[in-house]
Amino acid sequence: MKLKQKTKRRLLFFGLMLLLLLGATYYFIFRGNISIPANNEKEYLYIPTGATFDDVLAILKKKNLLKDETSFTLLCKSVGYTHSVLPGKYRLSNRMTNFELVRLLKSGKQEPVKLIIKGSQSMLAFLDYVSNNLEITHDELNQKLTDDDYLRSYSLNKATAICLIIPNTYEMYWNTPVELFLEKMHVAYGKFWMEKRTTLAKESGLTKTEVVTLASIIEKETDKDSDLPMIAGVYINRLSKGMKLQADPTVLYAMNNLTSKRVYSKMLDFDSPYNTYRYSGLPPGPICIPAVQSVDAVLNYKKHHFIYFCARADGSGYSDFAEKYDDHKVNAKKYRNYLDEQNIK
């Protein structure tokens, strides 16, 4: 009888110990926390395309997120994550458990990226911005946007490729492939060039790429939205008369001059198809990504008789317009004197 009682006690003891061991194992493997800093900043985990489980471990260790690699690895093996790594941008939360992290990574539920593409950006700035916010590299995107064979499917070439980019806020996943990224840009481009804008372009006598090219020039001429249609009207008038545009921003673009705040006469002879002081008509393509307001200003340009304009000599950013060259010379001299007085080089 006593032997049976001892046996029961032992079985009960071992049963309790087993339960405790299982409970500890469960907590150790499933409920153990990863090391997320307890602050208000968002913490993200970026898993590259083609990454292996060892790569994931290396990323977690580099960010000092793993409290215990063994428990995390055991859990990943138990749910089959070690052979099904999904790339992407994952948002982590404070006191996230091993189980919650693995469930997130295994689900592939990413945090979308909001790309805010602004007007006035150069192609270089655009490439840098995209590569800093998506998995797409600078070189990878640049190769596509300078490949005439690839761009032909969009009726563009490397000089006009920037026309494809419409300033807006876009939402997409971090690991979006470059081809899909450009296709999304093309879809937005198609929506932007709705029937009304396409009709206005035809009425102006310009193609879509020519509209964007002219818009990129007036974008760099002023930051005053009210002057944009007026300046567009000046350039439309010059084009219709067969006059050279003589747009200062095209000279600076041709020279890749990002620092000068004024154009000197010695710069005007710089030989480039983008220099509208030397070559008639529009340059081969846009000199920046124009804002939507600038494109619409070209499409809805102000009809007038001005063929000259010059920045106003008061630092306001607005422009003075003239029909006659003699009047323009007076305005230009006032502005040059103002720049000299302000020691603007």
C-alpha positions in Angstrom: 0.0 0.0 0.0 2.8 2.4 1.0 4.7 1.4 -2.1 1.7 2.4 -4.3 1.4 5.8 -2.5 5.1 6.5 -3.0 4.8 5.6 -6.7 1.8 7.9 -7.0 3.7 10.7 -5.3 6.7 10.2 -7.6 4.4 10.1 -10.7 2.7 13.3 -9.5 6.1 15.0 -8.8 7.4 14.0 -12.2 4.2 15.1 -13.8 4.4 18.5 -12.2 8.0 18.8 -13.1 7.2 17.9 -16.7 4.4 20.6 -16.8 6.8 23.2 -15.4 9.4 22.2 -17.9 6.9 22.4 -20.8 5.6 25.7 -19.4 9.2 27.1 -19.2 9.9 25.7 -22.7 6.8 27.3 -24.0 7.6 30.7 -22.5 11.3 30.4 -23.5 10.5 29.6 -27.1 7.1 31.1 -27.8 6.6 34.0 -25.3 10.2 35.2 -24.9 10.5 38.9 -26.0 12.8 40.2 -28.6 14.6 43.4 -27.7 12.6 46.3 -29.1 13.5 49.7 -27.6 10.7 51.1 -25.5 10.4 54.4 -27.2 8.0 56.2 -29.5 10.0 55.7 -32.7 8.9 53.1 -35.2 11.3 50.1 -35.6 11.4 48.3 -38.9 13.0 45.1 -40.1 14.0 45.0 -43.8 14.3 41.5 -45.3 15.9 41.7 -48.8 14.7 39.7 -51.8 16.4 36.3 -51.9 17.4 36.4 -48.2 17.9 33.1 -46.4 17.1 32.3 -42.7 20.7 32.8 -41.9 20.5 36.3 -43.4 17.4 37.0 -41.2 19.4 35.9 -38.1 22.3 38.1 -39.2 20.0 41.1 -39.6 18.3 40.6 -36.2 21.7 40.2 -34.5 23.1 43.3 -36.2 20.2 45.3 -34.9 20.6 43.6 -31.4 17.0 42.5 -31.5 17.5 38.8 -30.4 17.6 38.1 -26.7 18.2 34.4 -27.4 19.0 33.0 -30.8 18.4 29.4 -29.8 14.8 29.9 -28.8 14.1 32.0 -31.9 15.6 29.4 -34.2 13.7 26.5 -32.6 10.5 28.3 -33.0 11.2 29.2 -36.7 12.1 25.5 -37.4 8.9 24.3 -35.7 6.7 26.5 -37.9 8.7 26.0 -41.1 9.9 29.6 -41.4 13.5 28.6 -42.0 12.6 27.5 -45.5 10.0 30.1 -46.4 11.6 33.5 -45.8 9.5 36.3 -47.4 11.2 39.7 -48.2 9.8 43.0 -47.2 9.6 45.9 -44.7 8.1 44.7 -41.4 7.1 47.0 -38.5 8.1 45.8 -35.1 6.3 46.6 -31.8 7.4 47.1 -28.2 7.7 43.9 -26.2 7.0 41.8 -29.3 7.3 38.0 -28.5 9.2 35.5 -30.5 5.9 34.0 -31.7 4.5 37.3 -32.7 7.6 38.2 -34.7 7.8 34.8 -36.5 4.0 35.0 -37.3 4.6 38.4 -38.8 7.6 37.4 -40.9 5.9 34.2 -42.0 2.7 36.0 -43.0 4.6 38.4 -45.3 2.4 41.3 -44.0 4.5 44.3 -44.8 4.3 47.9 -43.9 3.6 49.9 -47.1 6.0 52.7 -48.1 4.7 56.1 -48.9 6.7 57.7 -51.7 6.2 61.5 -51.9 7.5 62.5 -55.3 7.8 66.3 -55.5 8.1 68.7 -58.4 11.3 70.5 -59.3 13.4 67.3 -58.5 16.3 66.5 -60.9 16.5 63.0 -62.3 19.5 62.3 -59.9 17.5 63.5 -56.9 14.6 61.2 -58.0 16.9 58.2 -58.3 18.4 58.8 -54.9 15.0 59.3 -53.3 13.6 56.0 -54.7 16.7 54.0 -53.8 16.7 55.4 -50.3 13.1 54.3 -49.7 12.7 51.1 -51.7 14.8 48.1 -52.3 15.4 49.2 -55.9 19.0 50.5 -56.3 20.0 53.8 -57.9 21.9 52.0 -60.7 19.0 49.5 -61.3 16.5 52.3 -61.8 18.9 54.5 -63.8 19.6 51.6 -66.2 15.9 51.3 -67.0 15.4 55.0 -67.4 18.3 55.3 -69.9 17.5 52.2 -71.9 15.8 53.4 -75.1 14.7 49.9 -76.1 12.9 49.5 -72.7 11.5 53.0 -72.8 10.1 52.6 -76.3 7.2 50.6 -74.8 6.2 53.8 -73.0 6.7 55.9 -76.2 9.6 57.6 -74.4 13.4 57.8 -74.7 16.2 58.5 -72.2 15.8 62.3 -72.8 12.1 62.2 -72.1 12.0 59.4 -69.6 11.5 61.8 -66.7 8.1 62.6 -68.3 6.9 59.3 -66.9 7.2 60.6 -63.3 4.1 62.5 -62.1 4.5 64.2 -58.7 2.2 62.7 -56.2 2.1 60.4 -53.1 2.4 56.7 -54.0 2.0 53.7 -51.7 3.8 50.5 -52.5 5.8 47.7 -50.9 9.5 48.2 -50.1 10.5 45.2 -52.2 8.6 46.3 -55.3 10.6 45.2 -58.4 11.9 48.0 -60.7 9.7 46.9 -63.6 6.6 46.9 -61.4 7.6 50.3 -60.0 7.8 51.8 -63.5 4.6 50.2 -64.5 2.9 51.9 -61.5 4.4 55.1 -62.7 3.0 54.5 -66.1 -0.5 53.8 -64.8 -0.4 57.1 -62.9 0.9 58.8 -66.0 -2.1 57.5 -68.0 -4.5 58.7 -65.3 -2.8 62.1 -65.3 -3.1 62.5 -69.0 -6.8 62.2 -69.0 -8.9 63.3 -72.0 -9.0 67.0 -70.9 -5.2 67.4 -70.6 -4.6 65.5 -73.8 -7.0 67.7 -75.7 -5.5 70.9 -74.2 -2.0 69.7 -75.3 -3.2 69.2 -78.9 -4.8 72.6 -78.9 -1.5 74.2 -77.8 0.3 72.4 -80.7 2.6 70.5 -78.3 3.0 66.8 -77.6 2.8 65.5 -74.1 6.5 65.4 -73.7 6.9 68.9 -75.1 4.3 70.1 -72.6 6.3 68.5 -69.7 9.6 69.9 -71.1 8.2 73.4 -71.2 6.7 72.9 -67.8 10.1 71.9 -66.4 11.6 75.2 -67.7 8.9 77.5 -66.2 9.1 75.4 -63.0 12.7 76.6 -62.7 11.9 80.2 -63.7 9.6 81.0 -60.8 8.2 79.7 -57.5 5.1 82.0 -57.9 2.1 79.9 -59.1 0.3 83.0 -60.4 3.2 83.8 -62.8 3.4 80.3 -64.3 0.7 80.7 -66.9 2.1 84.1 -67.9 5.6 82.8 -68.4 4.2 79.8 -70.3 2.4 82.3 -72.5 5.7 84.1 -73.2 7.4 80.9 -74.3 4.4 79.8 -76.4 4.6 83.2 -78.1 8.3 82.8 -78.8 7.9 79.3 -80.2 5.1 80.5 -82.5 7.3 83.4 -83.8 10.3 81.0 -84.3 12.3 82.9 -81.7 14.8 81.1 -79.4 13.4 80.5 -75.9 16.6 81.9 -74.3 15.6 80.4 -70.9 18.3 80.8 -68.3 17.5 77.5 -66.4 18.4 75.6 -69.5 21.9 77.1 -69.6 22.5 76.1 -65.9 21.1 72.6 -66.6 23.3 72.2 -69.7 26.4 73.2 -67.7 25.3 71.0 -64.7 25.6 74.1 -62.6 23.8 73.6 -59.4 25.2 76.5 -57.4 25.0 79.7 -59.6 22.1 81.9 -58.8 22.5 84.0 -62.0 23.5 83.5 -65.6 26.3 85.5 -67.0 26.8 86.4 -70.7 29.9 84.2 -70.9 27.7 81.1 -70.1 25.4 81.6 -73.0 27.7 80.1 -75.6 28.0 76.8 -73.8 27.4 74.1 -76.5 24.6 71.8 -75.6 21.3 70.9 -77.2 19.7 72.0 -73.8 21.1 75.5 -74.2 18.1 77.4 -75.6 20.3 80.5 -76.2 22.2 78.5 -78.9 19.5 76.2 -80.2 16.0 77.0 -81.3 12.9 75.3 -80.1 12.5 73.2 -77.0 15.4 71.2 -75.5 15.5 67.3 -76.1 13.6 66.7 -72.8 12.7 68.1 -69.4 15.3 69.7 -67.1 13.5 68.5 -64.0 10.3 66.8 -62.8 7.8 69.6 -63.1 5.0 70.1 -60.5 1.5 69.4 -61.6 0.8 73.2 -61.4 3.5 73.8 -63.9 2.2 71.3 -66.4 -1.3 72.7 -66.0 0.1 76.2 -66.4 1.4 75.2 -69.9 -1.8 73.6 -70.8 -3.8 76.6 -69.7 -1.2 79.3 -70.6 -2.2 82.9 -70.5 -2.8 84.3 -74.0 -1.1 87.7 -74.3 1.4 89.6 -76.5 4.4 89.5 -74.2 7.6 87.9 -75.5 10.0 89.0 -72.8 10.0 88.6 -69.0 12.5 89.2 -66.2 12.5 88.7 -62.5 11.3 91.8 -60.6 14.0 93.9 -59.0 12.5 93.7 -55.5 13.3 90.1 -54.4 9.6 89.3 -54.4 10.0 86.4 -56.9 7.5 87.8 -59.3 8.2 88.8 -62.9 7.9 91.9 -65.1 6.7 91.3 -68.6 7.3 93.3 -71.8 6.3 93.3 -75.5 9.2 95.4 -76.7 12.9 94.6 -76.3 13.8 98.1 -75.2 11.3 97.8 -72.3 12.8 94.4 -71.4 16.3 95.8 -71.4 15.2 98.4 -68.8 13.7 95.6 -66.6 16.7 93.4 -67.0 19.1 96.2 -66.1 17.1 97.0 -62.9 17.3 93.3 -62.0 21.0 93.0 -62.6 21.6 96.1 -60.4 19.5 94.5 -57.7 21.6 91.3 -57.8 24.7 93.4 -57.6 23.4 95.4 -54.7 22.5 92.1 -52.9 25.9 90.7 -53.8 24.2 87.7 -55.4 26.7 85.8 -57.6 
